Amino acid sequence: MQFKKFTLFFLFVLLGYVARAQNAVQTRLAYTFTDKFTFSDEWQYLSTDIYLFNGSKFTRVVNELESGAGRDKKNYRKDLEYMFISAQLKNIKIFGNENVIYPLYNFNIGTDKKEYTTEVSDNIEVIRIIDKLPVSDESKNIEATIQAKAITNDETGDMFNIVSSQLLNISKLTNPSGALLSLVGEFGNLLGSTSKKKEYRFSSTIRLYEGQDFDTRLHSVRMYVLVPPDAKQPTLRMARFAEYLGGGHANLDRRKIEELVNYKDYPFLIIANYKSLYKTDVLSGNEINTELIEKRKQKITNAHDAGLVKDETFKQEMFYIEYLRTFAELKQNLNHYKLNYRNNISEANSKTLFSIIQSYRSLKSLQRQREKEFAKNSTFQTVFKPEYQAVASSADLYLEGDHNLKNSKELVLTLLELDTEIKNNLNAAKREAYLAKLNAVELPNKEYLATTIEGEAITRYINQLEDMQYKELFEKDVNKLATLAGTDENLAFRNTLVEKVGTTKCIKCRELVKEAVLSFNKRYEATKAQEALKKTEDLRKLADAKVTEFLKKKYCIDNNIKSSFAPDAVPAFVARFTQKNNDLGKQTEELNNLLKEGLKSEKLENITDYNNRLEVLMKQIEDGFNEICTSEKTLCGCYSG
């Protein structure tokens, strides 16, 4: 329900009566001020202060009213006893829409020789007649009538009639508010002070939101002078006063008013109207729990039922309570996570962490939903939006607790961003950043994720981003690698692709590149195996010839030693060559056996190993014979090598 904008104001009319004479105490509007500030519908509470100045000048008013210019008091048969000022408010829901009169001032009037005197204090600071009174949607204004009446000695009963009629009106209400019942006490105070001929002034402010925190500022000011009929209209210089009033005050300073108005001729009233902005109770993250939320709900429901909160405000409060419940759920999940973390329960912790992701996403989604839905709603924008933001900030702070919580927060913010950004033309760097955040949290298995809205969203966005990333960055290279022969010339292309995919968080990209690389590696291995087999064939031919050569060398060296030295007269250095020659013979036999065995498998690694063994043995034997022949050439003279 939307509220129509309207201007609240007090219409003050002062009516005066003096005994049986028809001369009235006139109330003249001397000055008006309305602040230029734009008060939206949320400024829904009204407060009114009344200041009385120049109270001692009532003596002048009464005497001029009684005698007039040059007239003698003896022309009137009755004596004046009281100056009674009262207020009547109309159209107020909490009063049951009854017109209620309540007293403001009652001053005793005495006589001094031929003149009347009024016993009025000049130290009455201010009277707040209403404080933060909620204004219903139906009321376009609150009308207040203030009456100033000089009561004669035979009209005292009129005051008692006012009191009795108001008490009867209050008694008719089925459920009068505490604020209204306070008037009963005020009427008692009035009668008591009147009987004792003491000054009376109103003291029971109609206050409905005791202790509630409000933003308040001045709305309007009216100045009325109380004068006899033939008094001249006052001349006032109000420029400095207007400048002061335009300062956005939450209350006015009585001494400042008196100084700036600077009017001394007759009594005058300053009536200041304030408006107050509805403010919801501010909550810190630490104090929000289920119990507090339920108490808040009951409190605002009671206030709404009592007419203290407007329908739109009540609706926004209920939405806000729903938001608080989501925050309370997040706090509960955080507590479970901390418990599991301390107990090192990894599987349970991954699910609890995911519950935190769910709660935080609900919280942020609800906040964004409200901001979008109520973008033009002044109640939300002025009062509730800052509170949503404060609660969200508390949630953000909680999720800075450790790296898991930080990553969870970033994951949720990424999901929310992708809700809109996924439709845009994202570049590769942006997609990579999103994938890094979506894959940064250890989540439950895919089956578990598939059963939740958040899990489905995570999986869906990862798949979409990976499809785009693969198509743009890897698909072309993967397809090319699939067509390349497994040769050394193409290894650089393969290696570059492997290095490139190693920097991405795109799991699909890694898997498809891995498949392509494995396929290439098989082709490469097959090529290398064929090359190795060709080499094996050549090596075997060479080794076969070398075996014969090595056997001849061994035989030659053996014969030369036997023919040159008697068995018991072989020098030590020659004996060393004999041992070396025997060892080379054994290696030659090993080489010969290797040729006989042949390849056991045509796998590249087996072929390569076989070839290496052939090459190593041939070189070792060759080097051994060269060492003997270089050291003692006479031992190798039977062959050329």
C-alpha positions in Angstrom: 0.0 0.0 0.0 1.5 3.3 -1.1 0.9 6.5 1.0 -0.1 9.7 -0.6 2.2 12.6 0.1 0.6 15.4 2.2 1.7 18.4 4.3 1.1 18.1 8.0 0.5 21.3 9.8 -1.1 22.7 13.0 -3.9 25.2 12.5 -3.8 27.3 15.6 -6.7 29.5 16.4 -6.9 31.3 19.7 -10.3 32.4 20.9 -10.7 34.7 23.9 -13.7 35.4 26.1 -13.8 38.0 28.9 -16.7 37.8 31.4 -19.9 39.1 29.9 -18.2 41.7 27.8 -17.7 40.7 24.1 -14.2 42.0 23.9 -11.9 39.0 23.1 -8.2 38.3 23.7 -7.2 38.2 20.1 -4.5 35.9 18.7 -2.8 37.4 15.7 -0.6 35.4 13.4 2.6 37.5 13.4 5.0 35.2 11.5 5.2 31.9 9.7 8.1 29.7 8.7 8.2 26.4 6.8 11.5 24.7 6.2 12.4 24.0 2.5 13.6 20.5 3.3 11.7 17.8 1.4 10.0 15.6 4.0 9.3 12.1 2.5 6.6 9.8 3.7 9.0 8.2 6.2 9.0 11.5 8.2 5.7 10.2 9.7 5.9 11.4 13.3 4.9 14.8 14.6 6.1 16.7 17.6 5.0 20.1 18.8 6.6 22.5 21.2 5.0 25.7 22.6 7.0 28.6 24.0 5.4 31.4 25.9 7.2 34.7 26.0 6.5 38.0 27.8 4.2 36.2 30.3 4.3 39.3 32.5 2.6 41.3 29.8 -0.6 39.5 30.4 -1.2 42.2 33.0 -1.3 44.7 30.2 -3.5 42.6 28.1 -6.1 42.0 30.9 -6.2 45.7 31.9 -6.5 46.9 28.3 -9.1 44.3 27.7 -11.0 45.2 30.8 -10.9 49.0 30.7 -10.0 49.9 27.2 -8.5 53.3 26.4 -9.7 55.7 29.2 -12.4 53.4 30.5 -12.8 52.7 34.1 -13.0 49.1 35.6 -16.2 50.1 37.6 -18.2 49.8 34.4 -17.9 46.0 34.7 -19.7 44.0 37.4 -17.5 41.0 37.6 -13.8 40.5 38.6 -11.4 38.5 36.5 -9.7 35.6 38.3 -7.9 33.4 35.8 -6.3 33.5 32.4 -6.8 29.9 31.1 -5.2 28.6 27.9 -6.1 25.2 26.5 -5.5 23.2 23.4 -7.9 21.0 21.4 -6.5 18.4 19.0 -8.7 16.8 16.3 -8.4 13.9 13.9 -6.0 11.8 16.0 -6.3 8.1 15.8 -5.0 7.3 19.3 -7.7 9.5 20.7 -10.3 7.4 19.0 -10.9 10.3 16.7 -12.5 12.2 19.6 -11.7 15.9 20.0 -9.7 16.1 23.2 -9.1 19.3 25.1 -6.2 19.5 27.5 -4.9 22.4 29.5 -1.7 24.3 28.8 -1.6 27.2 31.2 -3.7 28.7 33.9 -2.6 32.0 35.5 -4.1 33.6 38.5 -5.3 37.2 38.0 -5.2 39.5 41.0 -5.9 43.2 41.7 -3.6 46.0 42.7 -5.5 49.2 43.5 -7.3 50.0 40.3 -5.5 47.5 38.0 -5.5 43.8 37.4 -2.2 41.9 37.8 -1.4 38.5 36.4 0.9 36.1 38.3 2.9 34.5 35.4 6.4 33.0 35.6 8.8 34.1 32.9 10.9 30.9 33.4 8.7 28.4 31.6 11.2 26.8 29.2 9.0 25.0 26.8 5.9 22.8 26.7 6.0 19.8 24.4 2.3 18.9 23.9 2.9 16.0 21.7 6.1 13.9 21.0 6.5 11.8 17.9 2.8 11.4 17.3 2.2 9.0 14.3 -0.1 10.6 11.6 -2.5 8.2 9.9 -2.7 8.0 6.1 -6.3 9.3 6.2 -5.4 12.6 8.0 -4.3 15.4 5.7 -3.6 17.5 8.7 -3.9 17.7 12.4 -6.0 20.6 13.5 -5.3 22.2 16.8 -7.3 25.0 18.4 -5.8 26.9 21.3 -8.2 28.9 23.4 -7.2 31.8 25.7 -10.0 32.7 28.1 -10.1 35.3 30.9 -12.4 33.7 33.5 -14.4 35.9 35.9 -15.2 35.0 39.5 -18.6 33.7 38.5 -17.4 31.6 35.6 -15.1 29.3 37.5 -17.6 26.5 36.8 -16.8 26.7 33.1 -13.4 25.3 33.8 -14.9 22.5 35.9 -17.3 21.8 33.0 -14.3 21.4 30.6 -12.6 19.1 33.0 -15.7 16.9 33.5 -16.6 16.7 29.9 -13.1 15.6 29.0 -13.0 13.0 31.7 -16.3 11.6 30.4 -14.9 11.5 26.8 -11.9 9.5 28.0 -14.0 7.1 30.0 -15.9 6.2 26.8 -12.8 4.9 25.1 -12.7 1.1 25.3 -8.9 0.9 25.4 -7.4 4.4 26.0 -3.7 4.7 25.5 -1.3 5.5 28.3 -0.6 8.9 26.7 -4.3 9.7 26.8 -4.7 8.5 30.4 -1.9 10.9 31.4 -4.4 13.8 30.7 -6.5 12.6 33.6 -3.6 13.5 35.9 -3.2 16.8 34.2 -6.8 17.7 34.8 -6.2 16.8 38.5 -3.2 19.1 38.6 -5.2 21.9 37.0 -8.0 21.6 39.6 -5.5 21.4 42.4 -3.5 24.5 41.4 -6.7 26.4 40.6 -8.1 25.8 44.1 -4.8 27.0 45.6 -4.7 30.0 43.2 -1.3 28.7 41.9 0.1 28.9 38.4 -0.5 25.8 36.3 1.3 24.6 33.2 1.0 21.4 31.2 3.7 18.8 31.9 2.5 15.4 30.6 3.7 15.2 27.0 1.8 12.8 24.8 4.8 10.5 24.1 4.2 7.2 22.2 7.7 6.0 21.4 9.5 6.3 24.7 13.3 5.9 24.2 13.0 5.3 20.5 15.9 6.7 18.4 14.6 9.1 15.8 16.0 11.6 13.3 14.1 14.8 14.0 14.2 18.2 12.3 12.1 21.4 12.4 9.2 21.4 10.0 7.5 24.8 10.6 7.0 27.6 13.1 4.1 29.9 13.8 4.3 33.0 16.0 1.1 34.4 17.6 0.8 37.5 19.7 -2.0 37.7 22.3 -3.4 41.2 22.3 -6.6 43.2 23.1 -8.7 44.0 20.0 -7.6 47.6 19.6 -3.8 46.8 19.8 -1.8 47.6 16.7 -0.3 44.9 14.5 3.3 44.4 15.6 6.1 45.3 13.3 8.8 42.6 13.4 12.2 42.2 11.8 12.6 38.4 11.3 15.4 38.0 8.8 17.9 36.7 11.4 15.2 34.5 13.0 14.4 33.0 9.7 18.1 32.3 9.0 18.3 30.5 12.4 15.2 28.4 11.8 16.6 27.3 8.4 19.5 25.5 10.1 17.8 22.0 10.2 17.5 22.0 14.0 16.2 19.1 16.0 15.1 21.5 18.7 15.1 25.3 19.2 16.8 27.3 21.9 14.5 29.5 23.9 17.1 32.2 24.6 18.0 32.3 20.9 14.3 32.7 20.0 13.9 35.6 22.5 17.0 37.3 21.3 16.2 37.1 17.6 12.5 37.9 17.7 13.1 40.8 20.1 9.4 41.6 20.7 8.5 43.1 24.2 5.0 44.6 23.9 2.6 41.7 24.5 2.7 38.0 25.3 3.4 35.8 22.3 3.5 32.1 21.5 6.1 30.3 19.4 4.6 27.0 18.1 7.3 24.8 16.7 6.4 21.7 14.7 8.9 18.9 14.1 8.9 15.9 12.0 10.7 12.7 12.9 11.9 10.0 10.5 11.0 6.4 11.3 14.2 4.5 12.2 14.3 0.7 12.6 16.3 -0.7 15.6 19.9 -0.9 14.6 21.4 -4.4 15.1 25.0 -5.6 15.2 25.8 -8.9 13.7 26.8 -10.4 17.0 23.4 -9.8 18.6 21.2 -11.2 15.8 19.7 -14.5 16.8 16.4 -16.3 16.4 15.1 -15.1 19.8 15.9 -11.5 19.1 14.3 -11.7 15.7 11.0 -13.1 17.1 10.9 -10.3 19.8 11.4 -7.7 17.1 8.6 -9.2 15.0 6.3 -9.1 18.0 7.3 -5.6 18.8 6.7 -4.2 15.4 3.4 -6.1 15.0 2.1 -4.6 18.2 3.2 -1.1 17.1 1.4 -1.6 13.8 -1.8 -2.9 15.5 -1.7 0.2 17.7 -1.5 2.5 14.7 2.0 3.6 15.6 3.6 2.3 12.4 2.3 2.7 8.8 1.4 -0.2 6.6 4.3 0.3 4.2 6.8 0.6 7.1 5.3 -2.6 8.6 5.6 -4.4 5.3 9.3 -3.4 5.0 9.9 -4.5 8.6 8.5 -7.9 7.8 10.8 -8.2 4.7 13.7 -7.1 6.9 12.9 -9.7 9.5 13.0 -12.4 6.7 16.5 -11.1 5.8 17.6 -11.3 9.5 16.4 -14.9 9.6 18.7 -15.7 6.7 21.6 -14.0 8.4 20.9 -16.0 11.6 21.0 -19.2 9.6 24.4 -18.1 8.2 25.7 -17.6 11.7 24.5 -21.0 12.7 26.2 -22.7 9.8 29.4 -20.8 10.6 29.3 -22.2 14.1 28.9 -25.8 12.8 31.8 -25.2 10.4 34.1 -24.0 13.2 33.2 -27.0 15.3 33.9 -29.5 12.4 37.2 -27.6 11.6 38.4 -28.0 15.1 37.6 -31.7 15.1 39.1 -32.2 11.7 36.0 -33.8 10.2 36.8 -33.1 6.5 33.8 -34.7 4.8 31.3 -33.1 7.2 33.2 -29.8 6.9 32.9 -29.7 3.1 29.1 -30.0 3.4 29.0 -27.4 6.2 31.1 -25.1 4.1 28.6 -25.6 1.3 25.8 -24.7 3.7 27.6 -21.5 4.4 27.7 -20.8 0.6 24.0 -21.5 0.4 23.1 -19.2 3.3 25.4 -16.4 2.1 24.1 -16.6 -1.4 20.5 -16.4 -0.1 21.5 -13.4 2.0 23.1 -11.5 -0.9 20.4 -12.5 -3.4 17.7 -11.3 -1.0 19.5 -8.0 -0.5 19.8 -7.4 -4.3 16.2 -8.5 -4.9 15.0 -6.0 -2.3 17.2 -3.2 -3.8 15.8 -3.9 -7.2 12.2 -4.3 -6.2 12.1 -1.2 -4.0 14.5 1.0 -6.0 11.8 3.7 -6.1 10.4 3.1 -2.6 11.4 5.9 -0.4 10.7 3.9 2.8 13.1 1.2 1.8 15.7 3.6 0.4 15.7 6.0 3.3 15.2 3.6 6.3 15.9 0.0 5.4 18.5 -0.1 2.7 21.3 1.1 5.1 20.3 -1.7 7.5 20.4 -4.4 4.8 23.9 -3.1 3.9 25.0 -3.1 7.6 23.9 -6.8 8.0 25.6 -7.7 4.7 28.8 -6.1 5.9 28.7 -8.2 9.1 28.3 -11.3 7.0 31.3 -10.2 4.8 33.4 -9.7 7.9 32.5 -13.2 9.3 33.6 -14.8 6.0 37.1 -13.3 6.4 37.8 -15.9 9.2 40.0 -18.2 7.1 41.0 -19.0 3.5 38.1 -21.5 3.1 35.5 -18.9 4.2 37.2 -16.2 2.1 37.1 -18.5 -1.0 33.4 -19.3 -0.2 32.5 -15.7 -0.1 34.3 -15.1 -3.4 32.5 -18.1 -4.9 29.1 -16.7 -4.0 29.9 -13.2 -5.3 31.1 -14.8 -8.5 27.8 -16.7 -8.9 25.8 -13.5 -8.4 28.0 -11.7 -10.9 27.7 -14.5 -13.4 23.9 -14.3 -13.2 24.2 -11.2 -15.4 27.7 -11.4 -16.8 27.5 -14.9 -18.3 25.3 -13.4 -21.1 28.0 -10.9 -22.0 31.0 -11.5 -24.3 33.5 -12.4 -21.6 37.2 -12.4 -22.6 39.5 -15.3 -21.7 41.2 -13.5 -18.8 37.8 -12.8 -17.2 36.6 -16.4 -17.7 39.8 -17.7 -16.2 39.3 -15.5 -13.1 35.8 -16.8 -12.7 36.9 -20.4 -13.0 39.7 -19.8 -10.4 37.1 -18.6 -7.9 34.5 -21.3 -8.7 37.1 -24.1 -8.2 38.8 -22.6 -5.1 36.5 -24.4 -2.6 36.5 -28.1 -1.8 32.9 -28.9 -2.4 30.8 -32.1 -1.8 30.6 -34.7 -4.6 28.7 -34.0 -7.9 25.8 -36.1 -6.8 25.3 -34.0 -3.7 25.7 -30.7 -5.6 23.1 -31.8 -8.2 20.4 -31.9 -5.5 20.8 -28.2 -4.6 20.1 -24.9 -6.5 23.5 -23.5 -5.6 25.3 -26.7 -6.6 23.5 -26.8 -9.9 24.4 -23.2 -10.5 28.1 -23.8 -9.8 28.2 -26.8 -12.1 26.3 -25.0 -14.8 28.5 -21.9 -14.8 31.7 -24.0 -14.7 30.6 -26.0 -17.7 29.6 -22.8 -19.6 32.9 -21.1 -18.9 35.0 -24.1 -19.7 33.2 -24.7 -23.0 33.9 -21.1 -24.0 37.5 -21.3 -22.7 38.2 -24.5 -24.5 36.7 -23.4 -27.8 38.7 -20.1 -27.8 42.0 -21.2 -26.4 42.6 -24.9 -27.0 40.2 -26.5 -29.5 42.2 -25.4 -32.5 45.5 -26.6 -31.1 44.1 -29.9 -29.9 42.7 -30.6 -33.4 46.0 -29.7 -35.0 48.0 -31.9 -32.6 45.6 -34.8 -33.5 46.8 -34.5 -37.2 50.5 -34.2 -36.5 52.9 -37.1 -37.0 54.8 -38.3 -34.0 58.1 -36.8 -34.9 60.8 -34.8 -33.2 59.9 -31.8 -35.3 56.4 -31.7 -33.7 57.6 -32.1 -30.1 57.9 -28.3 -29.7 54.2 -27.8 -30.6 53.2 -30.5 -28.2 55.3 -29.1 -25.4 53.9 -25.5 -25.9 50.4 -26.8 -25.7 51.2 -28.7 -22.5 52.8 -25.6 -20.9 49.8 -23.5 -22.0 47.2 -25.8 -20.5 49.2 -26.0 -17.2 48.2 -22.4 -16.4 44.5 -22.8 -16.7 41.8 -23.7 -14.1 39.7 -25.1 -16.9 39.5 -28.8 -16.0 37.8 -29.7 -19.3 40.6 -28.0 -21.2 43.2 -30.0 -19.2 41.5 -33.3 -19.8 41.0 -32.8 -23.6 44.6 -31.6 -24.0 45.8 -34.6 -22.0 43.9 -37.0 -24.3 45.4 -35.3 -27.4 48.9 -35.4 -26.0 48.6 -39.0 -25.0 47.5 -39.8 -28.5 50.4 -37.9 -30.0 52.8 -39.6 -27.6 51.7 -43.0 -28.8 52.3 -42.0 -32.4 55.7 -40.5 -31.4 56.6 -43.7 -29.6 55.6 -45.8 -32.5 57.8 -43.7 -34.8 60.7 -43.9 -32.4 60.2 -47.6 -32.1 60.5 -48.1 -35.8 63.7 -45.9 -35.9 65.1 -47.9 -32.9 64.4 -51.2 -34.7 66.2 -50.0 -37.7 69.1 -49.1 -35.5 68.9 -52.5 -33.7 69.3 -54.2 -37.0 72.4 -52.2 -37.8 73.9 -52.6 -34.4 73.4 -56.4 -34.5 75.3 -56.6 -37.7 78.1 -54.5 -36.3 78.1 -56.4 -33.1 78.3 -59.7 -34.9 81.4 -58.6 -36.7 82.8 -57.1 -33.6 82.5 -60.4 -31.7 84.7 -62.2 -34.2 87.2 -59.3 -34.2 87.3 -59.2 -30.4 87.8 -63.0 -30.2 90.8 -62.7 -32.6 92.3 -59.9 -30.5 92.0 -62.0 -27.4 93.6 -65.0 -29.1 96.4 -62.9 -30.5 97.3 -61.4 -27.1 97.1 -64.8 -25.3 99.5 -66.3 -27.9 102.0 -63.4 -27.7 102.2 -63.7 -23.9 102.6 -67.5 -23.9 105.3 -67.3 -26.6 107.2 -64.5 -25.0 107.2 -65.6 -21.3 107.5 -68.8 -19.4 104.4 -69.4 -17.2 106.4 -68.9 -14.0 108.4 -66.0 -15.4 105.6 -63.6 -16.5 106.3 -60.0 -15.4 103.7 -58.4 -13.1 102.7 -55.8 -15.7 102.2 -58.6 -18.3 100.1 -60.6 -15.8 97.9 -57.5 -15.4 97.4 -57.5 -19.2 96.6 -61.2 -19.1 93.8 -60.5 -16.5 92.5 -57.6 -18.6 92.4 -59.7 -21.7 90.5 -62.5 -19.9 87.9 -59.9 -18.7 87.5 -58.6 -22.2 86.9 -62.2 -23.3 84.1 -62.5 -20.9 82.5 -59.3 -22.1 82.8 -60.5 -25.7 81.0 -63.7 -24.6 78.3 -61.4 -23.0 78.0 -59.5 -26.2 77.6 -62.7 -28.2 74.9 -64.0 -25.8 73.1 -60.6 -26.2 73.0 -61.2 -29.9 71.7 -64.7 -29.5 68.9 -63.5 -27.1 67.7 -60.8 -29.4 64.8 -58.4 -28.5 62.3 -59.6 -25.9 59.8 -56.9 -26.7 59.3 -54.3 -29.4 58.3 -51.6 -27.0 60.4 -48.5 -27.5 61.9 -48.6 -24.1 63.0 -52.2 -24.5 64.4 -51.6 -27.9 66.2 -48.5 -26.7 67.6 -50.5 -23.7 68.8 -53.3 -26.0 70.5 -51.0 -28.4 72.2 -49.2 -25.5 73.5 -52.4 -24.1 74.9 -53.4 -27.5 76.6 -50.0 -27.9 78.0 -49.9 -24.4 79.4 -53.4 -24.6 81.0 -52.9 -27.9 82.6 -49.6 -26.8 83.8 -51.0 -23.5 85.5 -54.0 -25.2 86.9 -51.8 -27.9 88.3 -49.4 -25.3 89.8 -52.3 -23.3 91.7 -53.8 -26.2 92.9 -50.3 -27.2 94.3 -49.8 -23.7 96.3 -53.0 -23.8 97.7 -52.4 -27.3 98.6 -48.8 -26.5 100.5 -49.8 -23.4 102.3 -52.8 -24.9 102.2 -52.8 -28.7 104.2 -56.1 -28.9 101.3 -58.0 -27.5 99.0 -57.0 -30.4 101.4 -57.6 -33.3 99.6 -60.5 -34.8 96.7 -58.5 -36.2 96.1 -55.0 -37.6 93.6 -52.9 -35.6 
